[in-house]
Amino acid sequence: MQEAYMKDVERAFGILQARWVIVQGPARMWCKDNLHSIMMTCIIFNNMIVEDEYEYVEEESDDENMCPQ
């Protein structure tokens, strides 16, 4: 069960690294509070983007012209 959670965290972190370059670089010299703020901001932005994309796809699927006849 712990291994499954670890894989989920690694996938989520991979998504954040792919989307924002700031997460990719070395961060050992950074203050923990700064790192926490950066990670939380990236997570919130990611969730906002995913939610917005979901709403956009949902609006498109309601279009009658897109339905097969």
C-alpha positions in Angstrom: 0.0 0.0 0.0 2.9 2.4 0.8 4.5 1.6 -2.5 1.3 2.5 -4.4 1.2 5.9 -2.5 4.8 6.5 -3.4 4.2 5.8 -7.1 1.3 8.3 -7.0 3.5 11.0 -5.4 6.3 10.3 -7.9 3.8 10.7 -10.8 2.4 13.9 -9.4 5.9 15.3 -8.9 6.8 14.3 -12.5 3.8 16.3 -13.8 4.9 19.3 -11.8 8.4 19.0 -13.1 7.2 18.8 -16.7 5.0 21.8 -16.3 7.2 24.2 -14.3 11.0 24.4 -14.7 11.4 25.9 -11.2 10.7 22.5 -9.7 13.4 20.8 -11.8 16.5 22.5 -10.5 18.6 21.7 -7.4 17.0 23.1 -4.2 19.2 22.0 -1.4 20.3 25.5 -0.5 16.8 26.9 -0.5 14.9 27.6 2.7 12.3 24.9 3.6 9.6 27.5 3.9 10.4 28.8 0.4 10.3 25.3 -1.0 7.0 24.6 0.7 5.5 27.8 -0.7 6.8 27.1 -4.3 5.5 23.5 -4.2 2.1 24.5 -2.9 1.8 27.2 -5.5 2.7 24.8 -8.3 0.2 22.2 -7.0 -2.6 24.9 -6.8 -1.8 26.2 -10.3 -1.8 22.6 -11.6 -5.2 21.9 -10.1 -6.6 25.1 -11.4 -5.3 24.3 -15.0 -6.7 20.7 -14.8 -10.1 22.0 -13.6 -10.2 24.6 -16.3 -9.3 22.1 -19.0 -12.0 19.7 -17.7 -14.6 22.4 -17.9 -13.6 23.3 -21.4 -13.9 19.6 -22.6 -17.2 19.3 -20.8 -18.6 22.4 -22.6 -17.4 21.0 -26.0 -19.2 17.7 -25.3 -22.5 19.5 -24.8 -22.3 20.9 -28.3 -25.1 19.2 -30.4 -23.0 19.4 -33.6 -20.4 17.1 -32.0 -22.8 14.3 -31.4 -22.9 11.4 -33.9 -26.2 11.1 -35.7 
